[in-house]
Amino acid sequence: MPAKPQDHNRAERRVRRFNRDALIRLLEEKTGHESEIVFETNDGTEFIFPSPEFFDDDRIQAMSEVADDDFRGAARVALGDQYDEFIEHGGQAMDIARLFRLLQDEQETDVTPEGRPTAR
């Protein structure tokens, strides 16, 4: 059963409500970042997975258990069940590491590769 806010002085408090999907859309708009990434290998095969800032709890936990220099482990977490197919189609773990680096650089520079400013 969902938790309900306590009714203490409800008339005196301002309450802000968020729906999970609406929150993700709002974050996408505000930051200019998409919740999903489409990565295409050189043979044209597309792999879709969540952007790191939109990982679910299980992926966050799994990523926290991966060593900083374990690029294969990080790629496995990011791609999930698609990892083996990604490798079969010419993808490499370092491709995902480079992608994560690019995303991190975008956040630090406040500009997307398309030149779109991101809000902070």
Rosetta constraint file for C-alpha pairs under 8 A:
AtomPair CA 9 CA 13 HARMONIC 6.59 0.50
AtomPair CA 10 CA 14 HARMONIC 7.82 0.50
AtomPair CA 18 CA 22 HARMONIC 6.77 0.50
AtomPair CA 18 CA 23 HARMONIC 6.11 0.50
AtomPair CA 19 CA 23 HARMONIC 5.95 0.50
AtomPair CA 20 CA 24 HARMONIC 6.36 0.50
AtomPair CA 21 CA 25 HARMONIC 6.35 0.50
AtomPair CA 22 CA 26 HARMONIC 6.07 0.50
AtomPair CA 23 CA 27 HARMONIC 6.12 0.50
AtomPair CA 24 CA 28 HARMONIC 6.14 0.50
AtomPair CA 24 CA 35 HARMONIC 7.19 0.50
AtomPair CA 24 CA 54 HARMONIC 7.92 0.50
AtomPair CA 25 CA 29 HARMONIC 6.23 0.50
AtomPair CA 26 CA 30 HARMONIC 6.04 0.50
AtomPair CA 27 CA 31 HARMONIC 5.90 0.50
AtomPair CA 27 CA 32 HARMONIC 7.86 0.50
AtomPair CA 27 CA 33 HARMONIC 7.69 0.50
AtomPair CA 28 CA 32 HARMONIC 5.38 0.50
AtomPair CA 28 CA 33 HARMONIC 5.00 0.50
AtomPair CA 28 CA 34 HARMONIC 5.34 0.50
AtomPair CA 28 CA 35 HARMONIC 6.65 0.50
AtomPair CA 29 CA 33 HARMONIC 7.28 0.50
AtomPair CA 30 CA 118 HARMONIC 7.09 0.50
AtomPair CA 30 CA 119 HARMONIC 5.62 0.50
AtomPair CA 30 CA 120 HARMONIC 7.63 0.50
AtomPair CA 31 CA 118 HARMONIC 5.00 0.50
AtomPair CA 31 CA 119 HARMONIC 5.16 0.50
AtomPair CA 31 CA 120 HARMONIC 6.80 0.50
AtomPair CA 32 CA 112 HARMONIC 7.62 0.50
AtomPair CA 32 CA 116 HARMONIC 7.61 0.50
AtomPair CA 32 CA 117 HARMONIC 7.66 0.50
AtomPair CA 32 CA 118 HARMONIC 5.43 0.50
AtomPair CA 32 CA 119 HARMONIC 7.39 0.50
AtomPair CA 34 CA 51 HARMONIC 7.00 0.50
AtomPair CA 35 CA 50 HARMONIC 5.79 0.50
AtomPair CA 35 CA 51 HARMONIC 5.27 0.50
AtomPair CA 35 CA 53 HARMONIC 7.64 0.50
AtomPair CA 35 CA 54 HARMONIC 5.73 0.50
AtomPair CA 36 CA 48 HARMONIC 6.62 0.50
AtomPair CA 36 CA 49 HARMONIC 5.57 0.50
AtomPair CA 36 CA 50 HARMONIC 4.23 0.50
AtomPair CA 36 CA 51 HARMONIC 5.03 0.50
AtomPair CA 36 CA 54 HARMONIC 7.84 0.50
AtomPair CA 37 CA 47 HARMONIC 7.96 0.50
AtomPair CA 37 CA 48 HARMONIC 5.55 0.50
AtomPair CA 37 CA 49 HARMONIC 5.46 0.50
AtomPair CA 37 CA 50 HARMONIC 5.86 0.50
AtomPair CA 37 CA 51 HARMONIC 5.68 0.50
AtomPair CA 38 CA 46 HARMONIC 6.25 0.50
AtomPair CA 38 CA 47 HARMONIC 5.56 0.50
AtomPair CA 38 CA 48 HARMONIC 4.53 0.50
AtomPair CA 38 CA 49 HARMONIC 6.79 0.50
AtomPair CA 39 CA 46 HARMONIC 5.57 0.50
AtomPair CA 39 CA 47 HARMONIC 5.16 0.50
AtomPair CA 39 CA 48 HARMONIC 6.42 0.50
AtomPair CA 40 CA 44 HARMONIC 5.67 0.50
AtomPair CA 40 CA 45 HARMONIC 5.45 0.50
AtomPair CA 40 CA 46 HARMONIC 4.33 0.50
AtomPair CA 40 CA 47 HARMONIC 6.25 0.50
AtomPair CA 41 CA 45 HARMONIC 5.47 0.50
AtomPair CA 41 CA 46 HARMONIC 6.55 0.50
AtomPair CA 41 CA 86 HARMONIC 7.68 0.50
AtomPair CA 41 CA 89 HARMONIC 6.58 0.50
AtomPair CA 41 CA 90 HARMONIC 6.45 0.50
AtomPair CA 41 CA 91 HARMONIC 5.87 0.50
AtomPair CA 42 CA 89 HARMONIC 7.88 0.50
AtomPair CA 42 CA 90 HARMONIC 7.05 0.50
AtomPair CA 42 CA 91 HARMONIC 7.99 0.50
AtomPair CA 43 CA 89 HARMONIC 6.72 0.50
AtomPair CA 43 CA 90 HARMONIC 7.59 0.50
AtomPair CA 45 CA 89 HARMONIC 7.05 0.50
AtomPair CA 47 CA 79 HARMONIC 7.77 0.50
AtomPair CA 47 CA 82 HARMONIC 7.29 0.50
AtomPair CA 47 CA 86 HARMONIC 7.26 0.50
AtomPair CA 48 CA 79 HARMONIC 7.76 0.50
AtomPair CA 49 CA 78 HARMONIC 6.67 0.50
AtomPair CA 49 CA 79 HARMONIC 5.91 0.50
AtomPair CA 50 CA 54 HARMONIC 5.94 0.50
AtomPair CA 50 CA 55 HARMONIC 5.93 0.50
AtomPair CA 50 CA 78 HARMONIC 7.32 0.50
AtomPair CA 51 CA 55 HARMONIC 6.52 0.50
AtomPair CA 52 CA 78 HARMONIC 7.66 0.50
AtomPair CA 52 CA 100 HARMONIC 7.81 0.50
AtomPair CA 55 CA 59 HARMONIC 5.73 0.50
AtomPair CA 55 CA 60 HARMONIC 6.03 0.50
AtomPair CA 56 CA 60 HARMONIC 6.24 0.50
AtomPair CA 57 CA 61 HARMONIC 6.12 0.50
AtomPair CA 58 CA 62 HARMONIC 6.13 0.50
AtomPair CA 59 CA 63 HARMONIC 5.89 0.50
AtomPair CA 59 CA 77 HARMONIC 6.26 0.50
AtomPair CA 59 CA 78 HARMONIC 7.35 0.50
AtomPair CA 60 CA 64 HARMONIC 6.14 0.50
AtomPair CA 61 CA 65 HARMONIC 6.59 0.50
AtomPair CA 62 CA 66 HARMONIC 6.78 0.50
AtomPair CA 62 CA 77 HARMONIC 6.51 0.50
AtomPair CA 63 CA 73 HARMONIC 7.99 0.50
AtomPair CA 63 CA 74 HARMONIC 6.26 0.50
AtomPair CA 63 CA 77 HARMONIC 6.25 0.50
AtomPair CA 66 CA 70 HARMONIC 6.34 0.50
AtomPair CA 66 CA 73 HARMONIC 5.97 0.50
AtomPair CA 66 CA 74 HARMONIC 6.33 0.50
AtomPair CA 67 CA 73 HARMONIC 7.87 0.50
AtomPair CA 70 CA 74 HARMONIC 6.34 0.50
AtomPair CA 71 CA 75 HARMONIC 6.09 0.50
AtomPair CA 71 CA 93 HARMONIC 5.67 0.50
AtomPair CA 71 CA 94 HARMONIC 6.24 0.50
AtomPair CA 71 CA 96 HARMONIC 7.93 0.50
AtomPair CA 71 CA 97 HARMONIC 6.33 0.50
AtomPair CA 72 CA 76 HARMONIC 6.06 0.50
AtomPair CA 72 CA 93 HARMONIC 5.02 0.50
AtomPair CA 72 CA 94 HARMONIC 7.63 0.50
AtomPair CA 73 CA 77 HARMONIC 6.29 0.50
AtomPair CA 74 CA 78 HARMONIC 6.18 0.50
AtomPair CA 74 CA 93 HARMONIC 7.81 0.50
AtomPair CA 74 CA 96 HARMONIC 7.99 0.50
AtomPair CA 74 CA 97 HARMONIC 7.68 0.50
AtomPair CA 75 CA 79 HARMONIC 5.93 0.50
AtomPair CA 75 CA 80 HARMONIC 7.99 0.50
AtomPair CA 75 CA 83 HARMONIC 7.07 0.50
AtomPair CA 75 CA 93 HARMONIC 5.36 0.50
AtomPair CA 75 CA 94 HARMONIC 7.97 0.50
AtomPair CA 75 CA 96 HARMONIC 5.81 0.50
AtomPair CA 75 CA 97 HARMONIC 7.25 0.50
AtomPair CA 76 CA 80 HARMONIC 5.43 0.50
AtomPair CA 76 CA 81 HARMONIC 7.75 0.50
AtomPair CA 76 CA 83 HARMONIC 5.44 0.50
AtomPair CA 79 CA 83 HARMONIC 5.21 0.50
AtomPair CA 82 CA 86 HARMONIC 6.00 0.50
AtomPair CA 83 CA 87 HARMONIC 6.36 0.50
AtomPair CA 84 CA 88 HARMONIC 6.21 0.50
AtomPair CA 85 CA 89 HARMONIC 6.23 0.50
AtomPair CA 86 CA 90 HARMONIC 6.67 0.50
AtomPair CA 86 CA 91 HARMONIC 5.18 0.50
AtomPair CA 86 CA 92 HARMONIC 7.59 0.50
AtomPair CA 87 CA 91 HARMONIC 4.66 0.50
AtomPair CA 87 CA 92 HARMONIC 5.94 0.50
AtomPair CA 87 CA 93 HARMONIC 7.99 0.50
AtomPair CA 91 CA 95 HARMONIC 6.78 0.50
AtomPair CA 92 CA 96 HARMONIC 7.31 0.50
AtomPair CA 93 CA 97 HARMONIC 6.56 0.50
AtomPair CA 94 CA 98 HARMONIC 5.98 0.50
AtomPair CA 95 CA 99 HARMONIC 6.16 0.50
AtomPair CA 96 CA 100 HARMONIC 6.12 0.50
AtomPair CA 97 CA 101 HARMONIC 6.22 0.50
AtomPair CA 98 CA 102 HARMONIC 6.19 0.50
AtomPair CA 99 CA 103 HARMONIC 6.26 0.50
AtomPair CA 100 CA 104 HARMONIC 6.12 0.50
AtomPair CA 101 CA 105 HARMONIC 6.10 0.50
AtomPair CA 102 CA 106 HARMONIC 6.17 0.50
AtomPair CA 103 CA 107 HARMONIC 6.43 0.50
AtomPair CA 104 CA 108 HARMONIC 6.37 0.50
AtomPair CA 105 CA 109 HARMONIC 6.09 0.50
AtomPair CA 106 CA 110 HARMONIC 5.83 0.50
AtomPair CA 106 CA 111 HARMONIC 5.66 0.50
AtomPair CA 106 CA 112 HARMONIC 5.49 0.50
AtomPair CA 106 CA 113 HARMONIC 7.40 0.50
AtomPair CA 107 CA 111 HARMONIC 7.29 0.50
AtomPair CA 107 CA 118 HARMONIC 7.77 0.50
AtomPair CA 110 CA 117 HARMONIC 5.70 0.50
AtomPair CA 110 CA 118 HARMONIC 4.89 0.50
AtomPair CA 110 CA 119 HARMONIC 7.06 0.50
AtomPair CA 110 CA 120 HARMONIC 7.64 0.50
AtomPair CA 111 CA 115 HARMONIC 5.59 0.50
AtomPair CA 111 CA 116 HARMONIC 5.38 0.50
AtomPair CA 111 CA 117 HARMONIC 4.40 0.50
AtomPair CA 111 CA 118 HARMONIC 5.53 0.50
AtomPair CA 112 CA 116 HARMONIC 5.14 0.50
AtomPair CA 112 CA 117 HARMONIC 6.44 0.50
AtomPair CA 112 CA 118 HARMONIC 7.03 0.50
